[in-house]
Amino acid sequence: MKILVTGAAGFIGFHVAKKLLKKGHIVLGLDNINDYYDVNLKFNRLKQLGIEPSDAESFNKFCESGIYDDRFRFIRLDLADREAIAKLFKEEKLEVVCNLGAQAGVRYSLQNPQAYIDSNIVGFLNILEGCRNNNIKHLVYASSSSVYGLNKKIPFEVSDNVDHPISLYAASKKSNELMAHTYSHLYNFKTTGLRFFTVYGPWGRPDMAMFLFTKAILSGEPIKVFNHGNMERDFTYIDDIVEGVVRIIEDKHTENCSPANLYKVYNIGNNNSVKLLDFIETIEEELQIKAQKKMMQMQPGDVEKTWANVDALIKDYAYSPSTPIKEGVKAFINWYKSYYNQKPV
């Protein structure tokens, strides 16, 4: 299939594009490569997909004519650019769209809310319009466990009420699900939303706990432990996320789908909750360094606990993420040391 992957220079998007290419699909990658975090990490992810220029100046020049090889092409483009996105959809004759491009991060949404409206609302609308005007048979898009907000019932199920988000990021993801439902109903094409639960692993985002803790511990700096460590997360390894996403993209039942099944939402998580202090201890054991902990108050927008019920994913796709936390942490730290030339302690 010919598949558009937005956010292709991002953590999850890069891994999904890589897996799709390995499986023989044609991939059009799209990303605006903003400076929310180190752009060099984004350039180096793209380098793994066969795009050689890794510095900003040469990359920008290279993008002017598009980047081609046998089955992968990359375009630098902002999702909020309505005319450019419409032109892209019209010209490319896509079959499936995997929308992983978004402004990420709960805490950053408190500082720069406009970025979330531009990318996650306006950008997502442009994607929906591209799909409905160009006969796209399936839109797979990233939602988030953040939509569960103040829900107290554990584990989180897709049937739970999600009317109480506590960050603009979460609200934007809930909005995506509502918008997708509307377009599936009105225009009769399939949309599948994926609520990701705390994704970690090699090539991960520098603003996430796994990255922040590893960097600080190796540098001999204290780590910030929010809510005095009374937090739990359903940590999900990147390869498990990718496997779930690709299975859904390759779903053979997309065509001639019944109206009742045009709109779907799934949790993708490890189906267990890990205490934050146990997570930190796992990192300490792998690094063989004790962390200096700076206990902090709960951050605005954060929730105390997440835990994914993945029964729907098992029922429809016979799949459940399963990578143990120790195995995933080891893989990340090995990548981190290699990427940043850290010598083993």
N, C-alpha and C positions, 0 to 999 in steps of 0.2 A: 504493500500500500504506500501511497504518498501521504506523509503525515507532517503537519505543522506542529512543532514543539516550541511554544513560547517560553521565555525564561531559560533558553538553552545554554546561557553562560552561568546560570545559577546552580546551586547545589543539586537539587533534585532534577532539574531540567537537563543538566549536563549528563547525569547518570542515565536518565531515561533515553536521551538521544543516542548515547553510546550503546545501550542494550538493543534499541530498535535497529540500529545500523548492523550490529552483530547478527541480528536475526534476518537481515536481508531486505529491510524496508528502505524506502527513499525518504529522507528526512530533510525538511526545511527548518532550520533553526532561526529563531528570532529573539533578540534581546536588545534593550536600550543601553545596557552596560552603565548604569548610573553609579554614583560614587557613595552609595549607602555604606559599603565597605570596600576594602582594598580591590581596586579594579585589576591589579596584576594577578590576583587569584582567579578572577574571571577569565582574563586572557589566557592563563595557563591551563584552565579547564578546556577552553576551546582548542588549545594546542594539542590536547589529548585526542581531539576529534579530527585532527589533521590540518588545523589552521595555524600556520607557522608564525606570523608576526605576533610578538608578545608584548610589545610596548605600544603605548597609546597612539603616538604619532603615526607610526607605520601602519598600525591596525586601521586607523581612520582612513588613511589613503587607500588601503587595500579594500575597504568596504565600499568605496565609491562605485566599483564595477561589479560588486558581489563576489562571493568566494565559492568556487565550484570544485568538486571532484566527482567521482563516479556517482555517488549516491547521497552526498551531503552538501548542502549549501547554507551559508549563514548570511543573514541580513540584519544590520543594526538599525532598529526601528523602535519607536515608542508606541505602546499600545494605545495611548491617548490620541495619536495622530489619526483622526477619523478618515481623512481622504487617502492617506498612504495605506492604511489597513484595508480599506475597501478596494483599492487598486491591487493590492497583494492578493487578496482572495479571488478577485476576478481573473487575474492572470495565471495563477498557479495550479488551478484544477486539483484542489486537494480532496482527499477522501475522508480523512479523520483529522480533527484538531485536538491537541493536548495542551490545554492552557495552564501552564505552571508559572507564567510570568505574573508577578504581583509585587507590590511593596510589602515586604515582610516585616515582622517584629512588632510585639505588643508595646514595648516601652517607647519605641520611636514614634508611635502613633500619638503619643502625648505631646511630642515636640513639633511634629510636622504633619498635622492631620490632612493638609491639602494633598500631600503626596499619595495618600491612601484613596482619596476621592478620584484623583486623576488616573491612577493606575488600576485600582481594584474595582472602581465603579464605572467611570467613563471608558476605561480600557476594556473592561469585560463586556460592556454594552457593544462596543465596536466589534468584538469577537462574535458575539451573538448575532449581530446584524450581518457580519460576513458569512456566518454559517447559514442563516435563513435565506440569504439572497443568492447563495451559490451551491445549494443542494448538498451541503455537507451531511453525511449520514450519521455522524456521531461526534459529539463534543464531550471530551473528558476533561474535567477541570479540578483544580486544587481548591478544596475548602480547608477547614482547620478544626482541631479539637477545641479551639478557643470559642467556638460558637456555643458550647455548653455553658459557658459563663458561670453563673452562681448555682447551677444545678448541684444538688446534694446527693442525689441517687447515684450509687456506684455499683457496677461499671456503667459508663455512658452507653446508651443505646440510640440508634438512629431514630427511633420512634419517640424519644424524649422531647419534651418541650424545650425549644431553644430561643425563647423570647426575652432572655435576660443577659445579653452580652455585657461585658464590663470594660471593653476597650473599643476604640473606633476600628481597630484592625478586625476584631471579632465581628463587629457590626457589618463591616464591609464584606466579610465572608458569608455571613447569614444573608446579606443582600444578594450575593452571587447565586445562592441556592434558590432564592425567591425569583430572581430574574430568569434563571434557567428553567424553573418550573413553568413560568409564564410562556416562554418561547417554545418549550416542548408542547404545551397545550395549544397554543395559537398556530404554530407553524409545522407541527407534526414531524419534528426531528428529535433524535435521542440525545439526552444529556445525562451525564453521570458525574456526580460530585463526590470527591474523595476527602474525607476528614482525616488529615494526617495527624499523628500523635508524636510529638517531640522527636523529630528525625535527626539522627546523628550518624557519623561515619566519615571515611576518607573524603577529602575535598569539601568538608563541611563549612558552614558559615562562621566567621570569626566572632559574631555577636551572640552565639549560643553557648550554653553552659559547658559542654564537652570541650570546646575550643578554648574558652576563657579560662577554665580550671587548669587545663594542661599547660597552657602558655604561662600562667602565673606560677604554678608549682615549679616548672622547669627554670623559671627566672628567679626563684626564691622570693616571690612576692606573695602577700596574703590573698586569699580568694574571698569574695563576698558571698556569704551564705545567707540567703534571704529567709525571712520568717523564722529566724534562729534554727534553720534546718528542718522545720516541721512542714516539709513539702514532699509530695510524691508525684512521680511522673511515669507515664507509660512510654518508656524510651523504645524507639523503633529503629532498627538498623536500616541503613539506606538500601542495601540489596533487597531486603524484604519489601520495602516500599516500591522499589522499581519492579519487582516481580508482580506485585499486585496491579500496578498501573499498566504494565504491558499486557497482562492477561485480559484486562478490561478493554484496552485498545484493540486487541485481536479478537474480541468477542464475535463469534460467528453468527450470533442470533440478533445482530443489530438490524439487519434488513428485515422488512416485514414484521417489525416489532409491534406487538399489540399496544393500543393507546395507554393501557394501564401500566405498561413497562417502559414507556418512553422516558420517564423521569425517574432517576434512581440516585440515592445517596448511600455511601458506605463509610464505615469507620475502617481505617487501616492503622492498626496498632498491634503491639506485641501481646495484648490480652493479659497483661499483668501490670501491677504498679510497683515501682521501685522507690524506696525511701531515698531522699536526696543525700543524706549522710552515708548511706550504703553505696550510692553511686560514686560519691567522692572517695570512699574507702577503696573501691574497685580501681579507680584511677591511681590512687596512692600505691596500691599493691603492684600495679603494672609498671609504674615509674620507679618504684622502690624509693620514694621520697614522701615524707610526711608533709601534708599541707598545713600552712598557717591559715587558720580560719578567722575571718572577721564577721561576727554575727550581726545581721542587719534586720530591720523591720521589713514586713511584707511590702513589696512594691505595688503602686497603683496599677490596676489592670491585670495583676497576677491572680491565679487561683491556687488553692492549696493542693488539690489532687486531681489527676486525670487517670483514666483507665478505660480502655476501649473494649466494648463488647463487639466481637467480629463475627457473630453468628450469621448475619446476612451475607457476609463475604464468603464464609464457608459454604453456606447453602447454595449460592449462585455460581461460585467459581471454585469450589473445593480447595480453598486456599486460606491459610492463616499464617501470618508472620511468626517466626520461631527462633530467631538468632538470640542466644543467651547474651546477657549484658557483658559478661566477662570477655566473650569472644569478640563482640563488637567494639568494646573499649580497646582491646589489644590491637585490633585492626586499625582503629583511628590513630592510636599513639605511634604505631609503626609508620603510618603514612606521615604523621606530623613530623616525626624525627627526620625522616627521609627528605621531606619537602623543605624543611627549614634547616637542614644539615645539622641537626642536634645529635651529639654523640650520646650513645647509650650510657646511662648513669651506672 
